[in-house]
Amino acid sequence: MDERLLAERLITYDTASKDGLRAAAGFVKGWLEARDIRVVDGVHQGLPVIMAEVGPTGPGVPRVIFHGHVDVVPAHPGQFEPRVEGDRLYGRGAYDMKGALATMMLALRDVGGQGAVNVRFVCVPDEESDDVDSRSIDALVAGPLGDADFAVTGEPTDLHIGVQAKGVLAVRVEVHGRAAHGSTPWLGDNAILKAHDVFRRIETLPFSRMSSDLFDRPSINLSRIAGGDAFNKVPDSCWVDVDIRYLPNQDPGEILAQIRSIADLEIVRCFNRVPAIVSRSNPYVLALRAAVGRAVEGDALSVGRDGASDAVSFLEHGIPAVEFGPVGGGHHGPEEWVSLSSLQRYRAALGTLVDELPAALREAAQPQPLRVVSYDGGRVAR
């Protein structure tokens, strides 16, 4: 099974490290070139970026991107040793998203002989990065990928189509207390304890209880905390990083205003990444939905994703983009896995999308026929 072998190979690289990223990117490039696929490699902030392309170019040719990231969040060494139990392939990145990345590479090879759609594969090294100010995908979309018509990013969706994703509001909150000797904590005001209390109050603010058509609530995570400078001292300062994934119908400015209403805190840093929203009636989305329906022998559902992804970079540049990936679970956790059989269906869906896309676009471009309905005793064309 090609999907399994290629995914296992990618999992073996510790791509939470720079050396692992470079080694994995070298393997991806070599694999593609060995199959006579056009490859362009580059560097962003010292990290490798791989792009490849098949199919025709020129005016009027649909341009589709298969987007994946090879980087992963940190893990224990054993998690880079893939193992298979039944239909499940376990390992760091299996679900997010080396299983999808491997399958996209295979799908790119599968559609290399067709002559109607330009398909570009891009493998970035920094989707999971803390560096929110300079991401490779933003540079690529502003440059060589900026003329694309549609993008599919292989984030985990269980073979559903992610048409919405929550926005990201990362907030660093600083809290101050009063120092005292560690043996007499009642004489001080412990900033670490106060910071924890601030986080609990953020969890109860009005924005935390809102919902939307695809999401039942925002998500709020206390991701980092740092405070104190001595073992025997009551800490007089502390900061916390709060990761808020807000809904498409929410205003990040209003969320910040609610946080500022809490006494005894200061917002010292924040980052906002807007929600991802693409129309479910977009002809490329409809074509993907039809392709998925045939591959999974059932309806493809439109879903909202709690996590953010690089899809928003395409959307901000006016390129429709969706998240679409295989079945699995446990991403960013100790028992991450991907379904091997779903990788086969995922590969089939991507291939079917490319094969059937020209006909689907022609059909979408046809004017809709008028139909006649009765209205107040008359006849109205609609």
Disulfide bonds with the S-S distance in Angstrom:
none
